[in-house]
């Protein structure tokens, strides 16, 4: 997202936990970029991120809540500590970031928030129990704030992202025992196009929602996925053939 935003002419404040990675990306992007380092499960970091953005650039026009703790676990093996840590990053941090940005948006006469959710927010996989709950809560937050602040010129939208081949996703599936060429083996049940979504696919959708071209879109939840999530009904098959 940072690369695509910068190519489109945006000034970008990058946030992450690794200073070396942030420095490398800022060096790649050049003058329009800066960075803030901090872990979002620390409730002081969101306000710091917004404050340093204002101090560096003088204003903030858009906020993308993209960070997430993609934790594994079902209701039986999710303990209170994992629950709290996942909620802190996936739900509480977006709330605190938006809360810190709102006064600046009001002062400027408007602004745009884009929350990055997941199709897991509709129900979710069994082993992504608390992550799915957080993404469902994020949808409600998106719609609530879009309704509450529309008259102030503040837009809040959300992308519910499907299966995307990020470096972390590749490494996770390798850790779970899949072969190195697993992305080329993904069934068309999950990827009708024959390949998974890429980070750049999501970035271009984000550019649109933050741009003036989407100025009248508010409170929208867009499923960035290769099939309709609601109402999907794949063919049921058995060794004997198609079941009726």
C-alpha positions in Angstrom: 0.0 0.0 0.0 2.8 2.4 0.9 4.5 1.9 -2.4 1.3 2.3 -4.5 0.2 5.4 -2.5 3.6 7.0 -3.0 3.5 6.3 -6.7 0.1 8.0 -6.9 1.6 11.1 -5.3 0.7 10.7 -1.6 2.9 11.6 1.3 3.0 8.5 3.4 3.6 7.9 7.1 4.6 4.3 7.5 4.0 2.4 10.7 5.5 -0.9 11.8 7.3 -2.7 14.6 10.7 -3.1 12.9 12.8 0.0 12.5 15.2 -1.6 10.0 12.4 -2.5 7.7 10.8 0.9 8.0 14.0 2.7 7.3 14.6 0.5 4.2 11.1 1.3 2.8 11.4 5.0 3.5 14.8 5.0 1.7 13.1 3.3 -1.3 10.1 5.7 -1.4 12.1 8.8 -0.9 11.2 12.3 0.4 7.4 11.9 0.6 7.7 9.1 3.2 8.5 8.9 6.9 7.9 6.3 9.6 6.9 5.7 13.2 7.8 2.5 15.1 5.8 1.0 17.9 3.6 -2.0 18.8 -0.1 -1.3 18.6 -1.0 -3.4 21.6 0.5 -0.5 23.5 -2.4 1.9 23.9 -0.1 4.9 23.8 1.2 4.2 20.3 -1.9 5.1 18.2 -2.0 8.7 19.5 1.8 8.9 19.0 1.4 7.8 15.4 -1.2 10.4 14.6 0.6 13.1 16.5 3.9 12.5 14.6 2.1 12.4 11.3 0.7 15.9 12.0 4.1 17.1 13.2 5.9 15.8 10.1 3.4 16.6 7.4 1.2 19.3 8.9 -2.1 17.4 8.3 -3.6 13.9 7.8 -6.1 13.2 5.0 -6.4 9.5 5.2 -5.9 6.7 7.8 -5.5 3.0 6.8 -6.0 0.5 9.6 -4.1 -2.4 8.1 -2.2 -4.0 11.0 -3.6 -7.2 12.5 -2.6 -10.1 14.7 -3.7 -13.1 12.7 -3.9 -15.5 15.6 -4.8 -19.2 15.4 -7.0 -20.9 17.9 -10.6 -22.1 18.5 -12.8 -21.4 21.6 -11.2 -24.3 23.4 -7.6 -23.3 23.1 -7.9 -19.5 23.1 -6.9 -18.3 26.6 -7.6 -14.9 28.0 -4.1 -13.6 27.2 -4.4 -14.5 23.5 -7.9 -13.0 23.4 -6.8 -9.7 24.9 -3.7 -9.4 22.7 -5.7 -10.1 19.5 -8.4 -7.6 20.5 -5.8 -5.0 21.4 -4.3 -5.0 17.9 -7.2 -5.9 15.7 -10.0 -3.9 17.2 -8.8 -1.6 20.0 -5.9 -0.1 18.0 -8.2 1.0 15.1 -10.6 2.6 17.6 -7.7 4.5 19.2 -6.2 5.6 15.9 -9.5 6.9 14.5 -10.2 8.6 17.9 -6.9 10.4 17.7 -7.4 11.4 14.0 -10.9 12.7 14.4 -10.1 16.2 15.8 -7.6 16.8 12.9 -10.2 15.6 10.3 -12.8 18.0 11.8 -10.3 20.9 11.8 -9.5 20.2 8.1 -13.2 19.9 7.1 -13.0 16.1 6.5 -10.9 13.0 6.1 -11.1 9.4 5.2 -10.6 6.2 7.1 -10.1 2.8 5.5 -10.3 -0.3 7.7 -8.8 -3.5 6.4 -11.0 -6.3 7.5 -11.4 -9.9 6.3 -14.1 -12.2 4.9 -13.6 -14.1 8.2 -15.6 -11.3 9.8 -18.8 -12.9 8.5 -18.2 -16.1 10.3 -14.6 -17.2 10.1 -12.7 -20.4 10.2 -12.8 -22.5 13.3 -9.1 -22.0 14.1 -9.4 -18.2 13.6 -12.0 -17.7 16.3 -11.0 -14.4 18.0 -9.5 -13.0 14.8 -12.8 -13.5 13.1 -14.7 -11.9 16.0 -12.5 -8.8 15.8 -13.1 -8.4 12.1 -16.8 -8.7 12.6 -16.6 -6.0 15.3 -14.5 -3.8 12.9 -17.4 -3.9 10.3 -19.8 -2.6 13.0 -17.3 0.1 13.9 -17.0 1.1 10.3 -20.7 1.5 9.8 -21.3 3.2 13.1 -18.6 5.8 12.6 -19.6 6.4 9.0 -23.1 7.1 10.1 -22.1 9.2 13.1 -19.5 11.5 11.3 -20.7 11.7 7.7 -22.1 15.2 8.1 -18.6 16.3 9.2 -17.2 15.2 5.9 -15.5 12.2 7.4 -15.8 8.9 5.5 -15.2 5.4 7.0 -15.1 2.4 4.7 -13.8 -1.1 4.9 -12.2 -3.7 2.6 -13.0 -7.3 3.6 -10.0 -9.1 2.1 -10.0 -12.7 1.0 -7.0 -15.1 0.7 -4.0 -13.0 -0.2 -0.5 -14.2 -0.9 1.5 -12.0 1.4 5.1 -13.0 2.5 3.7 -13.8 5.9 1.0 -16.0 4.5 3.5 -17.9 2.4 5.7 -18.5 5.4 2.8 -19.5 7.6 1.6 -22.1 5.2 5.1 -23.5 4.9 5.3 -23.7 8.7 2.0 -25.6 8.6 3.5 -28.2 6.4 2.6 -27.2 2.8 5.2 -27.6 0.1 7.2 -24.6 -1.3 5.1 -24.5 -4.5 1.8 -24.5 -2.6 0.5 -21.2 -4.1 0.5 -22.9 -7.5 -1.6 -25.7 -6.1 -4.4 -23.7 -4.6 -7.8 -25.2 -5.7 -10.1 -23.1 -7.9 -12.6 -23.6 -5.1 -10.6 -20.9 -3.3 -9.1 -19.1 -6.3 -11.3 -19.3 -9.3 -8.8 -17.2 -11.3 -6.1 -19.8 -10.7 -4.1 -17.6 -8.4 -4.5 -15.9 -5.1 -4.9 -12.1 -4.5 -1.7 -10.1 -4.3 -0.9 -7.3 -1.9 -0.9 -4.9 -4.8 -4.5 -5.9 -5.7 -5.6 -4.8 -2.2 -3.5 -1.6 -2.5 -5.3 -0.4 -5.7 -8.6 -0.9 -4.0 -7.3 1.1 -1.0 -6.2 3.9 -3.4 -9.7 4.2 -4.8 -11.5 4.4 -1.4 -9.1 7.1 -0.1 -9.3 9.1 -3.3 -11.7 11.9 -4.3 -13.2 9.6 -6.9 -14.8 7.8 -3.9 -15.9 11.0 -2.2 -19.6 9.9 -2.0 -18.9 6.4 -0.8 -19.3 6.1 3.0 -20.0 3.2 5.3 -19.3 0.7 2.5 -18.0 -2.8 3.1 -16.3 -4.2 0.0 -15.4 -7.9 -0.2 -12.2 -8.0 -2.1 -12.5 -11.7 -2.9 -12.8 -13.9 -6.0 -16.3 -15.2 -5.2 -19.5 -13.9 -3.5 -19.1 -14.6 0.3 -22.8 -14.5 1.1 -24.9 -17.0 -0.7 -22.0 -19.0 -2.1 -23.0 -22.6 -2.6 -20.3 -24.8 -4.2 -21.2 -28.0 -5.9 -21.2 -31.0 -3.5 -19.4 -33.9 -5.0 -18.6 -37.5 -3.9 -16.6 -40.3 -5.3 -19.8 -41.5 -6.9 -20.5 -38.2 -8.6 -22.4 -35.0 -8.0 -24.8 -35.2 -5.1 -28.4 -33.9 -5.6 
